[in-house]
Amino acid sequence: HTPTVLGQKYWITNGAVHSHFCLVFAQTYVPHPSDTSKMVHEGIHAFLVRIRSDDMKVMPGVRVEDMGHKMGCNGVDNGKLWFEHVRVKPDALLDRFSQVDASTGAFQSSIPKKRDRFLKVADQLLSGRICIAAMCQSASKMALTIAFRYANSRLTVGPKGASDTPILTYQLQQNALLPLLARTIALNLGLNGVKEMWAKHQFQINSMTVVQCCAIKPLCSWNNERCGTVCRERCGGQGYLSCNRFGQIIGFAHAGMTAEGDNRVLMQKVSKELLGLAEGGKLPSTFLSAATASIPPYANAASLPIMRRLLTIVSARRLLDLSKAMASRQTSPAAVAGDNPVFEIWMKQESDLVQATAYAYAEHIVMEYSMKAASASSTSRELSEVLHTVTRLYALDAVERELGNLLCEGLLTPSQGQQVQAARREACKTLGAHGVWEMLIASFGIPEQLINAPIASDWARYNVKDNRGELDGVAEMVEWQSRL
């Protein structure tokens, strides 16, 4: 039952038009075993509820509304649901872990704790988070493909005064696009690692699988938004045309940032799970000990081994800092006097540290999966060299974005910070060289007919006639694509 407007459920995918059934999470009460006049609360469970008949008519007691026009993804059917005292039979309960006897009302569950019953079912959302991360990766690759192709074909004034120089050769363009390319590839290697972990443990989800699935989705969707925005800007006015796809990409990225769990909420879950793993002694001692490690002031901070170590140290330190902050604040007089000290600390006092802890760990696992792929015995020498170069730029970019904190905390010296900045610029130049970026973009394997953006093809030919910004010549587009 939906008692008030605030109780309705928004954003039900396929809900407004197409679905016959929906899954409802509801508080579950059953008769007391020894006194049937009393009810016992057994936690939240999932129930399969019919919302449309076979002829697609909305069922009695069900109210369905369309979410309305969105800033993107309008091909997706999203709806709102209300229920007016809808009743279902006991067999509507998804009963893999909990069962109710239809005749006696007797309840049994293989999961002792009520809260864990809900979390067990909610773990099925992990695969959805992986899927969203994968879709965001595809959108990031599309944005980068369009932007790199255009930047390579867009000629402007060069040193001789003629319009003969691709804007991709400019440092401004390279420093904007190349780090995004490296990051997207590194995130893909990280996502592949998370997929493998989930596939291995999908029938017996453990806390580390939860952590990594919840960590990778925010990084991929945030990167998707960044790729869409930066690539659009670097393509100038042409990037603002709808037919060149960046509007779709940015709109999709924003959907990914809040679908299957708001990114910031997922980051909270990552930190919470990490604290539990640390307290339970389930994190590697080599990782935890990194919290007290340091980088020698004479070390080359731009070297790949040092940056790998640095990302581990930052992650371990953030977790240790969060653990100490939670412990000290919970024992303070103000916390002791409060009704819920953990809530106050987590949501109102240490929110920045909670987010930083999760983000640092996410960067750490992406780095580790990238290094694992680059160093795998099955990886050819040529590919290994490319992946190490890409991973190095990913790490340089990640460290430079955190440089202020690293200097404040004394993890790096000012001269080491300058090493990182100089190395990042040089790495962009290396990957921006003719032939290198083409190989990386081609590795995405996007079919030409799916790219379908004029500026990624023969955009001069596209603008010969008054096209009104529309793709009105399919045959011509095929011809342009065949010439690439």
Disulfide bonds with the S-S distance in Angstrom:
none
